[in-house]
Amino acid sequence: MTRIVYAVLFTVGILLSFLNNHFPMAWGCSGRSNAQLVANLQAAGIFKSPTIKEAMLAVDRGDFVQWSPYNDSPQTIGYGATISAPHMHAHCLEVLANHLKPGAKALDIGSGTGILAAYMSAMVGPTGTVFGVEHIPELAYSSIDNIRKHHSDRLDKGIIQILAKDGRHGLPEYAPFDCIHIGAAAAHTPTELLQQLKIGGRLVAPIGTYDQHLVMIDRTGEDTFQETKLMGVRYVPLTSKETQLADA
């Protein structure tokens, strides 16, 4: 009997290893189409805001991910960078929903493929502005190509602006922002970026090195902030372009 138990456990271990290697961090929200993916995310309670549903339906993930775009898992996009799993994008949008109203100004640090900036632009509307900052020029240029597939008007009208520069310092020349999203893990609280929030604005970012948490920080006054840990996460580090490319 003991041998049978060990054999079963060994087989299960092999199966789990296979799943972890081939479907890393995959959640149960994957779909066969963009619409099915969004429906599954909503059914799982990842987001509740109807404006998020409209934005995610209007922006097809297939324009931004080359392989298996509707899998709910992170994927490499080259240059040592990844695109977050759809459930993380949806969750961050839910956290920022009240700060992505029509006319709002948003900042996306580490904008990668450009998909979150595209989602945000759908939420802030034609009177709002979303700045995407990506320090790998090749990714910045390809993200513009991705957005142009179906949303070139948002680039032409300046609703989305993608900049190839070091986002760790934010964009003080365009501050203050209603909200800021950081798509890579800062080792410490990003105080320089917090100063670029409006009073009443919100930042969401993964913070930490080995022990990372998705953190929400609200600017409650000129010199006061309220920090809330939301969940444990695992993101690539927020680092220099040179370090990222060396580790790629």
ZADO-1210 file (C-alpha; in nm, 4 decimals, padded with zeros to 6 digits):
<atoms>
<atom x="00.0000" y="00.0000" z="00.0000" code="MET" pos="1"/>
<atom x="00.2866" y="00.2346" z="00.0890" code="THR" pos="2"/>
<atom x="00.4438" y="00.1801" z="-00.2525" code="ARG" pos="3"/>
<atom x="00.1139" y="00.2621" z="-00.4216" code="ILE" pos="4"/>
<atom x="00.0807" y="00.5844" z="-00.2215" code="VAL" pos="5"/>
<atom x="00.4355" y="00.6879" z="-00.3116" code="TYR" pos="6"/>
<atom x="00.3704" y="00.6067" z="-00.6767" code="ALA" pos="7"/>
<atom x="00.0552" y="00.8197" z="-00.6776" code="VAL" pos="8"/>
<atom x="00.2327" y="01.1093" z="-00.5072" code="LEU" pos="9"/>
<atom x="00.5215" y="01.0809" z="-00.7540" code="PHE" pos="10"/>
<atom x="00.2798" y="01.0924" z="-01.0489" code="THR" pos="11"/>
<atom x="00.0944" y="01.3904" z="-00.9028" code="VAL" pos="12"/>
<atom x="00.4258" y="01.5687" z="-00.8484" code="GLY" pos="13"/>
<atom x="00.5213" y="01.5189" z="-01.2121" code="ILE" pos="14"/>
<atom x="00.1823" y="01.6479" z="-01.3238" code="LEU" pos="15"/>
<atom x="00.2046" y="01.9571" z="-01.1022" code="LEU" pos="16"/>
<atom x="00.5566" y="02.0254" z="-01.2243" code="SER" pos="17"/>
<atom x="00.4345" y="02.0042" z="-01.5851" code="PHE" pos="18"/>
<atom x="00.1465" y="02.2432" z="-01.5165" code="LEU" pos="19"/>
<atom x="00.3670" y="02.4924" z="-01.3332" code="ASN" pos="20"/>
<atom x="00.6244" y="02.4935" z="-01.6119" code="ASN" pos="21"/>
<atom x="00.3764" y="02.5206" z="-01.8975" code="HIS" pos="22"/>
<atom x="00.0999" y="02.7263" z="-01.7410" code="PHE" pos="23"/>
<atom x="00.2702" y="02.9531" z="-01.4848" code="PRO" pos="24"/>
<atom x="00.0321" y="03.1305" z="-01.2491" code="MET" pos="25"/>
<atom x="-00.2637" y="03.0548" z="-01.4753" code="ALA" pos="26"/>
<atom x="-00.5953" y="03.1400" z="-01.3149" code="TRP" pos="27"/>
<atom x="-00.9362" y="03.0039" z="-01.4034" code="GLY" pos="28"/>
<atom x="-01.0374" y="03.3134" z="-01.6010" code="CYS" pos="29"/>
<atom x="-00.8779" y="03.2175" z="-01.9331" code="SER" pos="30"/>
<atom x="-01.1055" y="03.2299" z="-02.2353" code="GLY" pos="31"/>
<atom x="-01.1131" y="03.1490" z="-02.6036" code="ARG" pos="32"/>
<atom x="-01.1787" y="03.5110" z="-02.6996" code="SER" pos="33"/>
<atom x="-01.1347" y="03.8550" z="-02.5503" code="ASN" pos="34"/>
<atom x="-01.5050" y="03.8728" z="-02.4688" code="ALA" pos="35"/>
<atom x="-01.4964" y="03.5371" z="-02.2892" code="GLN" pos="36"/>
<atom x="-01.1852" y="03.6381" z="-02.0939" code="LEU" pos="37"/>
<atom x="-01.3526" y="03.9602" z="-01.9767" code="VAL" pos="38"/>
<atom x="-01.6717" y="03.7741" z="-01.8861" code="ALA" pos="39"/>
<atom x="-01.4736" y="03.5223" z="-01.6813" code="ASN" pos="40"/>
<atom x="-01.2856" y="03.7986" z="-01.4982" code="LEU" pos="41"/>
<atom x="-01.6123" y="03.9681" z="-01.4091" code="GLN" pos="42"/>
<atom x="-01.7751" y="03.6403" z="-01.3011" code="ALA" pos="43"/>
<atom x="-01.4781" y="03.5725" z="-01.0715" code="ALA" pos="44"/>
<atom x="-01.5305" y="03.9114" z="-00.9054" code="GLY" pos="45"/>
<atom x="-01.1936" y="04.0507" z="-01.0170" code="ILE" pos="46"/>
<atom x="-01.3643" y="04.3755" z="-01.1159" code="PHE" pos="47"/>
<atom x="-01.7075" y="04.5243" z="-01.0550" code="LYS" pos="48"/>
<atom x="-01.7003" y="04.8600" z="-01.2306" code="SER" pos="49"/>
<atom x="-01.8987" y="04.8599" z="-01.5590" code="PRO" pos="50"/>
<atom x="-01.6513" y="05.1069" z="-01.7079" code="THR" pos="51"/>
<atom x="-01.3766" y="04.8473" z="-01.6680" code="ILE" pos="52"/>
<atom x="-01.5832" y="04.5919" z="-01.8556" code="LYS" pos="53"/>
<atom x="-01.6429" y="04.8412" z="-02.1365" code="GLU" pos="54"/>
<atom x="-01.2734" y="04.9297" z="-02.1521" code="ALA" pos="55"/>
<atom x="-01.1534" y="04.5683" z="-02.1561" code="MET" pos="56"/>
<atom x="-01.4058" y="04.4738" z="-02.4234" code="LEU" pos="57"/>
<atom x="-01.3056" y="04.7740" z="-02.6356" code="ALA" pos="58"/>
<atom x="-00.9336" y="04.6866" z="-02.6180" code="VAL" pos="59"/>
<atom x="-00.8601" y="04.3383" z="-02.7518" code="ASP" pos="60"/>
<atom x="-00.5703" y="04.1692" z="-02.5724" code="ARG" pos="61"/>
<atom x="-00.4949" y="03.9928" z="-02.8994" code="GLY" pos="62"/>
<atom x="-00.3541" y="04.3225" z="-03.0302" code="ASP" pos="63"/>
<atom x="-00.0900" y="04.3207" z="-02.7561" code="PHE" pos="64"/>
<atom x="00.0083" y="03.9572" z="-02.6977" code="VAL" pos="65"/>
<atom x="00.1411" y="03.7357" z="-02.9750" code="GLN" pos="66"/>
<atom x="00.0729" y="03.3910" z="-02.8273" code="TRP" pos="67"/>
<atom x="-00.2290" y="03.2703" z="-02.6295" code="SER" pos="68"/>
<atom x="-00.3524" y="03.6254" z="-02.5649" code="PRO" pos="69"/>
<atom x="-00.6618" y="03.5157" z="-02.3731" code="TYR" pos="70"/>
<atom x="-00.4805" y="03.2977" z="-02.1199" code="ASN" pos="71"/>
<atom x="-00.5025" y="03.4459" z="-01.7718" code="ASP" pos="72"/>
<atom x="-00.1305" y="03.4282" z="-01.7064" code="SER" pos="73"/>
<atom x="00.1720" y="03.6596" z="-01.7312" code="PRO" pos="74"/>
<atom x="00.3811" y="03.6271" z="-02.0465" code="GLN" pos="75"/>
<atom x="00.7268" y="03.7356" z="-02.1485" code="THR" pos="76"/>
<atom x="00.7457" y="04.0205" z="-02.4000" code="ILE" pos="77"/>
<atom x="01.1239" y="04.0190" z="-02.4408" code="GLY" pos="78"/>
<atom x="01.3998" y="04.2426" z="-02.2998" code="TYR" pos="79"/>
<atom x="01.3545" y="04.0938" z="-01.9535" code="GLY" pos="80"/>
<atom x="00.9979" y="04.2281" z="-01.9298" code="ALA" pos="81"/>
<atom x="00.6581" y="04.0637" z="-01.8934" code="THR" pos="82"/>
<atom x="00.2966" y="04.1539" z="-01.9496" code="ILE" pos="83"/>
<atom x="00.0914" y="04.0982" z="-01.6351" code="SER" pos="84"/>
<atom x="-00.1856" y="03.8412" z="-01.6257" code="ALA" pos="85"/>
<atom x="-00.5269" y="03.9840" z="-01.7222" code="PRO" pos="86"/>
<atom x="-00.6579" y="03.9370" z="-01.3673" code="HIS" pos="87"/>
<atom x="-00.3851" y="04.1689" z="-01.2350" code="MET" pos="88"/>
<atom x="-00.4654" y="04.4367" z="-01.4940" code="HIS" pos="89"/>
<atom x="-00.8346" y="04.4060" z="-01.4102" code="ALA" pos="90"/>
<atom x="-00.7635" y="04.4234" z="-01.0368" code="HIS" pos="91"/>
<atom x="-00.5453" y="04.7341" z="-01.0709" code="CYS" pos="92"/>
<atom x="-00.8102" y="04.9032" z="-01.2841" code="LEU" pos="93"/>
<atom x="-01.0681" y="04.8246" z="-01.0160" code="GLU" pos="94"/>
<atom x="-00.8442" y="04.9819" z="-00.7500" code="VAL" pos="95"/>
<atom x="-00.8008" y="05.2938" z="-00.9664" code="LEU" pos="96"/>
<atom x="-01.1532" y="05.3084" z="-01.1121" code="ALA" pos="97"/>
<atom x="-01.2651" y="05.6116" z="-00.9112" code="ASN" pos="98"/>
<atom x="-00.9539" y="05.7966" z="-01.0280" code="HIS" pos="99"/>
<atom x="-00.9951" y="05.7074" z="-01.3963" code="LEU" pos="100"/>
<atom x="-01.3036" y="05.9199" z="-01.4527" code="LYS" pos="101"/>
<atom x="-01.3607" y="06.1132" z="-01.7778" code="PRO" pos="102"/>
<atom x="-01.1091" y="06.3942" z="-01.8028" code="GLY" pos="103"/>
<atom x="-00.8611" y="06.2385" z="-01.5598" code="ALA" pos="104"/>
<atom x="-00.4841" y="06.2351" z="-01.6112" code="LYS" pos="105"/>
<atom x="-00.3119" y="05.9004" z="-01.5493" code="ALA" pos="106"/>
<atom x="00.0472" y="05.7749" z="-01.5529" code="LEU" pos="107"/>
<atom x="00.1492" y="05.4153" z="-01.6305" code="ASP" pos="108"/>
<atom x="00.5124" y="05.3416" z="-01.5375" code="ILE" pos="109"/>
<atom x="00.6615" y="05.0423" z="-01.7202" code="GLY" pos="110"/>
<atom x="00.3898" y="05.0511" z="-01.9849" code="SER" pos="111"/>
<atom x="00.5349" y="04.7524" z="-02.1769" code="GLY" pos="112"/>
<atom x="00.2966" y="04.6448" z="-02.4532" code="THR" pos="113"/>
<atom x="00.0738" y="04.9496" z="-02.3974" code="GLY" pos="114"/>
<atom x="-00.2376" y="04.7529" z="-02.3065" code="ILE" pos="115"/>
<atom x="-00.2999" y="04.9059" z="-01.9641" code="LEU" pos="116"/>
<atom x="-00.2552" y="05.2560" z="-02.1062" code="ALA" pos="117"/>
<atom x="-00.5138" y="05.1629" z="-02.3695" code="ALA" pos="118"/>
<atom x="-00.7564" y="05.0383" z="-02.1029" code="TYR" pos="119"/>
<atom x="-00.7041" y="05.3555" z="-01.9023" code="MET" pos="120"/>
<atom x="-00.7614" y="05.5747" z="-02.2064" code="SER" pos="121"/>
<atom x="-01.0997" y="05.4128" z="-02.2628" code="ALA" pos="122"/>
<atom x="-01.1933" y="05.5023" z="-01.9049" code="MET" pos="123"/>
<atom x="-01.0697" y="05.8646" z="-01.9011" code="VAL" pos="124"/>
<atom x="-01.2324" y="05.9300" z="-02.2386" code="GLY" pos="125"/>
<atom x="-01.1551" y="06.1916" z="-02.5038" code="PRO" pos="126"/>
<atom x="-01.1013" y="06.4698" z="-02.2478" code="THR" pos="127"/>
<atom x="-00.8503" y="06.2698" z="-02.0425" code="GLY" pos="128"/>
<atom x="-00.4835" y="06.1836" z="-02.0925" code="THR" pos="129"/>
<atom x="-00.2818" y="05.8711" z="-02.0216" code="VAL" pos="130"/>
<atom x="00.0985" y="05.8829" z="-02.0222" code="PHE" pos="131"/>
<atom x="00.2771" y="05.5518" z="-02.0683" code="GLY" pos="132"/>
<atom x="00.6471" y="05.5457" z="-01.9800" code="VAL" pos="133"/>
<atom x="00.8690" y="05.2583" z="-02.0932" code="GLU" pos="134"/>
<atom x="01.2501" y="05.2686" z="-02.0652" code="HIS" pos="135"/>
<atom x="01.3141" y="05.0015" z="-02.3307" code="ILE" pos="136"/>
<atom x="01.2760" y="05.2002" z="-02.6567" code="PRO" pos="137"/>
<atom x="01.1933" y="04.8897" z="-02.8619" code="GLU" pos="138"/>
<atom x="00.9013" y="04.8096" z="-02.6320" code="LEU" pos="139"/>
<atom x="00.7820" y="05.1701" z="-02.6366" code="ALA" pos="140"/>
<atom x="00.7793" y="05.1757" z="-03.0175" code="TYR" pos="141"/>
<atom x="00.6103" y="04.8370" z="-03.0472" code="SER" pos="142"/>
<atom x="00.3461" y="04.9425" z="-02.7947" code="SER" pos="143"/>
<atom x="00.2604" y="05.2357" z="-03.0195" code="ILE" pos="144"/>
<atom x="00.2235" y="04.9915" z="-03.3091" code="ASP" pos="145"/>
<atom x="-00.0013" y="04.7731" z="-03.0913" code="ASN" pos="146"/>
<atom x="-00.2287" y="05.0636" z="-03.0026" code="ILE" pos="147"/>
<atom x="-00.2438" y="05.1811" z="-03.3644" code="ARG" pos="148"/>
<atom x="-00.3976" y="04.8509" z="-03.4750" code="LYS" pos="149"/>
<atom x="-00.7421" y="04.9659" z="-03.3606" code="HIS" pos="150"/>
<atom x="-00.6997" y="05.2838" z="-03.1568" code="HIS" pos="151"/>
<atom x="-00.4750" y="05.5129" z="-03.3606" code="SER" pos="152"/>
<atom x="-00.7139" y="05.8023" z="-03.2961" code="ASP" pos="153"/>
<atom x="-00.6219" y="05.7975" z="-02.9264" code="ARG" pos="154"/>
<atom x="-00.2559" y="05.8484" z="-03.0177" code="LEU" pos="155"/>
<atom x="-00.3291" y="06.1098" z="-03.2833" code="ASP" pos="156"/>
<atom x="-00.5427" y="06.3135" z="-03.0414" code="LYS" pos="157"/>
<atom x="-00.2902" y="06.2843" z="-02.7582" code="GLY" pos="158"/>
<atom x="-00.5240" y="06.0866" z="-02.5336" code="ILE" pos="159"/>
<atom x="-00.2461" y="05.8258" z="-02.5088" code="ILE" pos="160"/>
<atom x="00.1149" y="05.9432" z="-02.5044" code="GLN" pos="161"/>
<atom x="00.3918" y="05.6820" z="-02.4907" code="ILE" pos="162"/>
<atom x="00.7359" y="05.8065" z="-02.3871" code="LEU" pos="163"/>
<atom x="01.0643" y="05.6133" z="-02.4011" code="ALA" pos="164"/>
<atom x="01.2417" y="05.7188" z="-02.0814" code="LYS" pos="165"/>
<atom x="01.3241" y="05.6133" z="-01.7251" code="ASP" pos="166"/>
<atom x="00.9899" y="05.5995" z="-01.5476" code="GLY" pos="167"/>
<atom x="01.1385" y="05.5678" z="-01.1990" code="ARG" pos="168"/>
<atom x="01.1392" y="05.9467" z="-01.1820" code="HIS" pos="169"/>
<atom x="00.7888" y="05.9776" z="-01.3191" code="GLY" pos="170"/>
<atom x="00.6922" y="06.2748" z="-01.5340" code="LEU" pos="171"/>
<atom x="00.7156" y="06.5813" z="-01.3096" code="PRO" pos="172"/>
<atom x="00.6692" y="06.8080" z="-01.6108" code="GLU" pos="173"/>
<atom x="00.3158" y="06.6690" z="-01.6579" code="TYR" pos="174"/>
<atom x="00.2222" y="06.6308" z="-01.2901" code="ALA" pos="175"/>
<atom x="00.0030" y="06.6266" z="-01.0931" code="PRO" pos="176"/>
<atom x="-00.1767" y="06.3023" z="-01.1833" code="PHE" pos="177"/>
<atom x="-00.5109" y="06.1679" z="-01.0695" code="ASP" pos="178"/>
<atom x="-00.3574" y="05.8210" z="-01.0517" code="CYS" pos="179"/>
<atom x="-00.0308" y="05.6385" z="-01.1099" code="ILE" pos="180"/>
<atom x="00.0223" y="05.2696" z="-01.1847" code="HIS" pos="181"/>
<atom x="00.3629" y="05.1033" z="-01.1635" code="ILE" pos="182"/>
<atom x="00.3987" y="04.7761" z="-01.3537" code="GLY" pos="183"/>
<atom x="00.7204" y="04.6543" z="-01.1857" code="ALA" pos="184"/>
<atom x="00.8194" y="04.6032" z="-00.8231" code="ALA" pos="185"/>
<atom x="00.9785" y="04.9008" z="-00.6496" code="ALA" pos="186"/>
<atom x="01.2127" y="04.7967" z="-00.3697" code="ALA" pos="187"/>
<atom x="01.0793" y="05.0754" z="-00.1479" code="HIS" pos="188"/>
<atom x="00.7870" y="05.3179" z="-00.1376" code="THR" pos="189"/>
<atom x="00.8298" y="05.5392" z="-00.4482" code="PRO" pos="190"/>
<atom x="00.8297" y="05.8778" z="-00.2692" code="THR" pos="191"/>
<atom x="00.9349" y="06.0698" z="-00.5807" code="GLU" pos="192"/>
<atom x="00.6269" y="05.9445" z="-00.7658" code="LEU" pos="193"/>
<atom x="00.3958" y="06.0097" z="-00.4716" code="LEU" pos="194"/>
<atom x="00.4849" y="06.3780" z="-00.4949" code="GLN" pos="195"/>
<atom x="00.3430" y="06.3744" z="-00.8486" code="GLN" pos="196"/>
<atom x="-00.0064" y="06.2757" z="-00.7320" code="LEU" pos="197"/>
<atom x="-00.2839" y="06.5265" z="-00.6903" code="LYS" pos="198"/>
<atom x="-00.4178" y="06.5607" z="-00.3386" code="ILE" pos="199"/>
<atom x="-00.6879" y="06.2946" z="-00.3407" code="GLY" pos="200"/>
<atom x="-00.4958" y="06.0962" z="-00.6029" code="GLY" pos="201"/>
<atom x="-00.3991" y="05.7297" z="-00.5806" code="ARG" pos="202"/>
<atom x="-00.0944" y="05.5194" z="-00.6683" code="LEU" pos="203"/>
<atom x="-00.0984" y="05.1415" z="-00.7024" code="VAL" pos="204"/>
<atom x="00.2255" y="04.9455" z="-00.7283" code="ALA" pos="205"/>
<atom x="00.3984" y="04.6230" z="-00.6290" code="PRO" pos="206"/>
<atom x="00.6507" y="04.7051" z="-00.3559" code="ILE" pos="207"/>
<atom x="00.9238" y="04.4836" z="-00.2150" code="GLY" pos="208"/>
<atom x="01.2051" y="04.2593" z="-00.3314" code="THR" pos="209"/>
<atom x="01.1569" y="03.8949" z="-00.2321" code="TYR" pos="210"/>
<atom x="00.8476" y="03.9679" z="-00.0232" code="ASP" pos="211"/>
<atom x="00.6316" y="04.1764" z="-00.2569" code="GLN" pos="212"/>
<atom x="00.2865" y="04.3219" z="-00.1986" code="HIS" pos="213"/>
<atom x="00.0528" y="04.5119" z="-00.4245" code="LEU" pos="214"/>
<atom x="00.0124" y="04.8405" z="-00.2395" code="VAL" pos="215"/>
<atom x="-00.2411" y="05.1228" z="-00.2731" code="MET" pos="216"/>
<atom x="-00.1287" y="05.4674" z="-00.1575" code="ILE" pos="217"/>
<atom x="-00.3678" y="05.7636" z="-00.1349" code="ASP" pos="218"/>
<atom x="-00.2468" y="06.1217" z="-00.1098" code="ARG" pos="219"/>
<atom x="-00.4653" y="06.2642" z="00.1639" code="THR" pos="220"/>
<atom x="-00.2937" y="06.6018" z="00.2010" code="GLY" pos="221"/>
<atom x="00.0062" y="06.8080" z="00.0987" code="GLU" pos="222"/>
<atom x="00.2397" y="06.5920" z="00.3067" code="ASP" pos="223"/>
<atom x="00.0172" y="06.3030" z="00.4147" code="THR" pos="224"/>
<atom x="-00.0363" y="05.9638" z="00.2556" code="PHE" pos="225"/>
<atom x="-00.2298" y="05.6512" z="00.3490" code="GLN" pos="226"/>
<atom x="-00.0801" y="05.3151" z="00.2499" code="GLU" pos="227"/>
<atom x="-00.2784" y="04.9909" z="00.2230" code="THR" pos="228"/>
<atom x="-00.1375" y="04.6461" z="00.1413" code="LYS" pos="229"/>
<atom x="-00.3746" y="04.4631" z="-00.0940" code="LEU" pos="230"/>
<atom x="-00.2174" y="04.1217" z="-00.1662" code="MET" pos="231"/>
<atom x="00.1061" y="03.9327" z="-00.2087" code="GLY" pos="232"/>
<atom x="00.2372" y="03.9399" z="-00.5668" code="VAL" pos="233"/>
<atom x="00.5403" y="03.8553" z="-00.7797" code="ARG" pos="234"/>
<atom x="00.6552" y="04.1138" z="-01.0350" code="TYR" pos="235"/>
<atom x="00.9803" y="04.1785" z="-01.2188" code="VAL" pos="236"/>
<atom x="01.1856" y="04.4473" z="-01.0384" code="PRO" pos="237"/>
<atom x="01.1648" y="04.8178" z="-01.1174" code="LEU" pos="238"/>
<atom x="01.5216" y="04.8812" z="-01.2208" code="THR" pos="239"/>
<atom x="01.7430" y="05.0589" z="-01.4729" code="SER" pos="240"/>
<atom x="01.7333" y="04.9744" z="-01.8409" code="LYS" pos="241"/>
<atom x="02.0929" y="04.8501" z="-01.8240" code="GLU" pos="242"/>
<atom x="02.0245" y="04.6119" z="-01.5343" code="THR" pos="243"/>
<atom x="01.7073" y="04.4817" z="-01.6940" code="GLN" pos="244"/>
<atom x="01.8800" y="04.4087" z="-02.0255" code="LEU" pos="245"/>
<atom x="02.1774" y="04.2479" z="-01.8487" code="ALA" pos="246"/>
<atom x="01.9429" y="04.0120" z="-01.6653" code="ASP" pos="247"/>
<atom x="01.7312" y="03.9338" z="-01.9737" code="ALA" pos="248"/>
</atoms>
